[in-house]
């Protein structure tokens, strides 16, 4: 893919919805222009249609080095004013939807410690069998048909089922959880929230529905623990710290939101990339285990499913040569850093053997680095192995339909075809 520079520096407006509707190569071209000519640029905030008051604007941080620095210095560049949204949201909203992704240390560290027991190497290893089974079942659901919508029919059920099973949510509730997370992340897209709806109400409704579900499950697991993550979390205690029922519900929302669309989009973009670069597909297929060690991270770099995360300055400082005062918003464009020509050789080449690959698809090095990164890597590896084994000739038969969002680099639909095969034994 070659970036296309159709916009001049002053025509680029990262807050305009039309910008995010442009073809990918034009968007990439604009970020290339920004990295080269104005790596820290200031924008008025996106119009929230009265949902929250218009804020003072933000700095778009587009260079890899500046994003690394902001990630490494959380005391200067904090998350507690909001990490996942450019406009300021009411505090209750931040904790409710974002849990500790919207907190700073020491509160962030205490909560992250409490839940990280669910993501140890040992626990993930034990989960591998389930991940494999779920991947197999996802393929089984379509393999006899010979064609399907890769996103909705094949790939989307995969990560959400893994999280639901990890948490011990009954299968009858999986679709319900999936629908609520789509609303929370796709609030800007009319496919998920019809135009004219009261977005705040719809969002709160989806959050409350997930919260009720988790409270009920938490109560059950308190009385009768099993070996699922909910039981571990509800009973976890470190140095006198315990998760309150509200914390638990918010963490659940964070998990289903953070671990669902991200992995789904990484896989969808990865499949599209392998379709566009068949030689790379062959390299990976021919030596799956070895090449996976680099290919999986290249898929995440290429996809950059999370376009940005926000930080706010805690005092006057400098970043990327720009003087900043206290309380300024910085939007760290991870997707731009992942194409930074100063860091990646031939940044627009999809290369399954790319090494080194210091992408920031899972965030920069710092306290907020993705808690689920290793789980996501295993999920991606296991899914591609199944695809290569059981649908070796899978091809994409139409253009991907994109999610209207400046936050999630999403594919909503993508038609595919493959030689039909049998359901697994
Ligand atoms: C390819 C898939 C994934 C991508 C691209 C991704 C991306 C990210 C990014 C960019 C952040 C950084 C937030 C920041 O800078 O403030 C993050 C944080 C987080 N992710 Fe992921 N993620 C993925 C999969 C997952 C999965 C599978 C889970 C769990 C099931 C998960 C759970 C989390 C959590 C809990 C945080 C918050 C960490 C903190 O604030 O301490 N993610 N993720």
Boltz pocket constraint, residues with backbone or C-beta under 6 A from the ligand:
constraints:
  - pocket:
      binder: B
      contacts: [[A, 79], [A, 83], [A, 100], [A, 101], [A, 102], [A, 112], [A, 163], [A, 254], [A, 255], [A, 258], [A, 259], [A, 260], [A, 262], [A, 263], [A, 266], [A, 300], [A, 304], [A, 305], [A, 306], [A, 309], [A, 310], [A, 334], [A, 360], [A, 361], [A, 362], [A, 363], [A, 364], [A, 367], [A, 368], [A, 369], [A, 370], [A, 371], [A, 372], [A, 373], [A, 375], [A, 376]]
      max_distance: 6.0
